[in-house]
Amino acid sequence: MMDYQSIEQILQNNRRWAAQQKQKNANYFTNLARGQKPPYLYIGCSDSRMPLTQFMQVEPGEIFVHRNIANQVCLTDINFLSVLEYAIEHLQVAHIIVCGHYCCGGIKAALEGTTSGLVDSWVTPIREIYLENKEEIDNLPNRDTKLNYLAELNVKFQVKNLYHTAIVRNALRENRAPRVHGWVLDLYSGLIKDLDISTEAWHLYPSCPASQKPLVTIG
């Protein structure tokens, strides 16, 4: 079992870090307390191995964050929708990043049915992604490849879900929508993989007649 730091150690670490920051810049916390204007909204997984500030090498104040199991863009989650609205309407972020990761427990739970209760309900949309792509996924050579591919499909699906929200659609109509990116973090290497998801069809959609549907695929 991995050793972990005690609460006392964490508080000591905090005091040491705060002193180091003030030594580098006496106004560091004064400036930080004045407000935030982050350019990024990050939608990621709650997994404890996802310390995004370390992987992305960014400072406090640069990223507005929403995290949940398996980085879901849930269209009925008022918590998520509130974060999205605040990020776009008030913070006016320039970019939205949907970031999944390999070795994701939520993806495993969806594919292999290894959980129950609320978590099982939460990952149902991922299970539906699998069923829609079952033949392709089942033909992959091994378990890890299947899980990792489903993690990528899930990110693509969540990017698509962003464009189902009235918040993003309204921003698109007013030509002020952030750029949306789909990433997967490879925990084996620590590297971020940009899935290079095209969202051009969705940017055109708000000006299309209501009878037209946007051409978007997740495969």
C-alpha positions, 0 to 999 in steps of 0.5 A: 500500500502506498504511503500517504502524508498525514494532515499535519504534514500537508499543513506543514507543506502548505506553510513551507510553500507559502513562505517560498512563494512570498520569498520569490514575490512579496505580492504573490498572494495579494495579486492572487486574491484580487480576482481571477481571469483564467483563459481555460475551463478544464473538465476532467476526471476526479481521479487522484492521479490527475493533478492537472497543475503539475501535468500542465505546469500552470500556476493558480489562477490560470485554470477554472476547473470542474471534475467528476468521475470519468470527465462527464459532460452531464446535461442534467448536472446543475453543478456542471452547468453552473460551472460552464455558464460561469466560465463562459458568461462571467470569466469569458474563458478562451478555451474549454479542455475536456480531458480524460485519461488512460487507466480510468476506473470509470471507463473500466466500470462502464465496460466491465460492470465492476461497480454498482449504485450511483456510480453505476448509474453515472457511467451509464452514458459511457456504457452506451458509447461502448454498445454503439461501438461494440464491434470495433472495440471488441475486435481490439487485441487486448483489454488495455487497448479496449479500455484506452480506446473507450476513454478516447471515445468518451472524450469525443462524446463529451466534447459533442455534449458541450455543443448540446448545452444552451450555454455553448449554443448561445455563445456560438450564436453571438460569436464568442464561444471558446475553442473546445479541445479533447485530450487524454492523459497517458498515465504511463508516460505523463504525456497529454494526447490531443485527440484533434477533435474537429468541432467546425460542424458545431460552429456552423450549426446555430446558423443552420435551419432548424431542420438540419442536424449537425454532422458529428461523429465520435468514432 
